[in-house]
Amino acid sequence: MNRINIPKVQKQTAVQQALDYLRNYILTTKNYEITKLPSEAQLASKMGISRLTVREALIVLENEGLITRSQGSSTMITTFARKLSEGIDYAGELGRFIDESGYESTVDIISYAWESCNEEDAEKLDIELGDQVLMVKKKFLANGKPAAYCINRVPKIFLDNNKIKEEDLGKSMFDFVEEACNCQFSHDFMEIIPSLVTKEIKDILGLEENTPILRVDVIKYTVEGCPVMYNTEYYVDNLIRFTACRTMPYIK
């Protein structure tokens, strides 16, 4: 059996470093004959950490879909682990995701304006019908090719109109909203909605009208549980895909 050369880690950040080492190994190794990891005891010994620390790291990797574990047997590397595009629970910035996927990301700000929210926006953002929202429309490109079309909505009650500049609305709406609203994002709620390409999307992404397209609606929440941004995102299928690994609660 092929052996994995795993270095020892610093104990003060043991779980995170163990995660980094194991995740990097699983995703970057070229030796596809290795289909399972050593036992918890072996990993603990190789890295100089406790079995409990190893177990915590493995739980995270299992939740990410990179490994599967069953009672009394080895930890298996999932067959698709090295082919993942991005987990469907990815909650980061789209521009950063494109960069991390090996593309050069750029963004075109199509428009931004104050608009009265409709009933759907009001319900998503927990504001009153007709309240003003900042609506920002952007096109993301990967290596110069259209990859996604995003509509960001932020309630005016959280923003100071005088502080908004076009250069603030570039790649990272996260940074802009957190600074302008003096808040910190902690999580989001995502809804996947099968949709058809409209004339607007056709013109922006260069797709054929009335063909299927993946639409994702995302509500961003602060650490206090307050919804402060509602996004609608359309993705070009041949450039961006999301994946999910669903595991059984117990494997015999």
N, C-alpha and C positions, 0 to 999 in steps of 0.2 A: 504493500500500500504506500502511496506517495505521502510524504510527511510535509506538514506546513511549518515553515520557519516563522515563529511568532515571537517578537521581542517582549521583554518585560516592560511593565508600565509603571508610572508613578502612582502611588497609592492614593494621593489626595484627589485625583481625578480618575480613579480606576475604571468606573463604569463607562464614562464617556470615552476614555482612551481605548478600552476594550471594544466598545462599539465601533469606533473609528477604524481600528485595525481589522476587525472581523468583516465589517461592511465593505471596506476597501478590498480586502482579499476576495470576498465572494464576487464582487462586481468587476474586478480587474484581472483576476488570474486567467491565464490562457490555457491552463491545464484542465480541460473539461472532463478528464478521467476522475478527478476528485469530485465526488458527489455528496460527501458527508463530512461533517466536522468531527474532530476528536471529542471524547467524552468531556463532561464538565470537569472531572478531576484532572484530566490531561491538560485541558486549557488553563485551568487554575495554576497548575504546576509550571507550565511553559511561560505564563505571563506574570507569575509571582503575586497573584491575588487570590482571594478566597473563592470558594465554590459559589457562595451566595452572590458575590459580585458578578461572576460569570453568568449565573442564572438570570440576574436582572438584565444583563446585556442581551442574552438570548431571547428573553421575553419581548424586548423591543424589536429585535430582528424578526421574530415570528410575527409580530403585529404588522411589520412592514412588508411581510410576504416573502422575505428572502430565505427563510428556512421553515421547515415543519418538524415538529417534535412529537414523539409518541412514547408512552410509558414503557420503559424497559428496552428501548432501542436507541440507535444513534440519532443525532441531529442531522437531518437531510437538507441539502441545498435544493431549493425548488428548481424545477427544470427550466423555468422561465426567468429566474432571478437575474441572469446576466443580459436579459433582453428587455427589461422594464423601460418604459418611456418615462412615466412619472406616476406616482401613486395618485389615485383619484382624491385622496385626502390632502393633497398638496395645498397649502394655504399661503404660499409666498407670492412675491411680486412676479408678474408675467414676464417682464423684461429680463429679470434675473434668471428665471427658469429657462428662457430661450438661450441666454448666454451659457448656462450650465449644461445645456444639451449639446454644446459644441457649435452653435451658430453665433453670428454677430448680430445683435439685436439693435434695431433703430425704431424710432416711433415718430409718427406724423400726428400732430394734433389737428384734427379735422375742424373742430369747433368747440367753444365753451361759452355758456350763457346762463343767466338766471331764468328759470322757468317755473311756472306753477305746477305743483305735483298733481298727478291724477290719483284716482282712488287706489290703484295697485301700489304706486310709490308710497302713498301715505300709510297704507297698511304695513308695508315692509319696513318703513323707517319709523313707525309709531309717531307720526305727526298728523296734523290736520290737513284735510283735503284743501288744495289751493295754496298751501304754504310754499314758499320759495325754496327751490333747490338749485345748487350749482350742478349743471349737467355738462360733463366733459366727454367728448367723443374722440377716440384715438384709434389709429391703425398701427399694429405692431408688425414689423418685418423681420424675417430671419434670412440673413445673407441677401438682403434686398428684395426678397419675395414676401408678398402679403401672407401673414401667418394667423392674425387674429384681429377682430374688431371689438372694441370694448366701449361700453357706455357707463361712466361713473356718475353717481348721484350722491350729493352731500347736502344735507339740510342747511339753509342759510342761518338758522339759529345757532349753529356751531361755528360759523365763519364770520370774519370781518371782511366785507367787500373791498375795502381800501387796500388790503394786504395781498390781494390776489393778482399775480402776474403770470403771463403765459409761460415763462420759463420755469415756474414752480410746478407746472402741470405736465412735466415730461414723463420719463420712464416710471418714476416712483411716486404714485399717488399716495402710497402708504406713508412715506416720510412727510409729504405735504400735509395730509390730513392730521397725522399725529401731532405735528408742530402747530398747525393752525387751530386745531381743536383742543390742544393741550391734553391729549389723551394717549392711551396705549392700547393697540389691538391685542386681543388675546385669542380669539377664535372666530370662526365664521360658520354660517349655515349655507350649504350648497344644494341647489336643486337642478337636476339635469332634465332638459326639456327638448325632445326631438322637434326640429323646426324645418322650415323650408326657406330657401334663399329668396329674399325679397329684392325688389329693384335697387333699393338703397344698398343692401349688402352686396349685390352683384356688382354695382359700380365701385364699391370700396375694395372688395377682395378679389374681383375679377372671376367670379364663379358664375355658373350657369343658373339662370333664374328658375325657381320652383324645384331645384334639386335639394336633397336632404343636407342639413348642416347641424352640427352639434352646438346647442345653446346651453350655457350654464349661467344660472342666476345665483349671485353670491351676496349675502348680507354680512357685513363686517361688524363685529361687536367689540366693545372696549372691555377692559378687565372688570368694570362695574356692571357689565351686561347690557350696555346701552347700544342700540344700532345707530351707527354714524355714517355708514356708506353702503349703498346698494348698487351692485354692478350687474350688468348684462354683458356676457362675453360670447362671441361666436368664433369657433376655431376651424381653421382649414385642416381637413382630415389628413392629408398626405404629409403635413409638417408637424402637427401636434396631436398626440394621443395620450389618453389617461388609462391607467390600469388599476385593477383591484384584485387582491388575493383574499378569498373567503375561506376560512378554515372551520373545521368542525370543532365544537367545544371540547370534545374528548375523542381521542383515537385509541382504539383497543390495540 
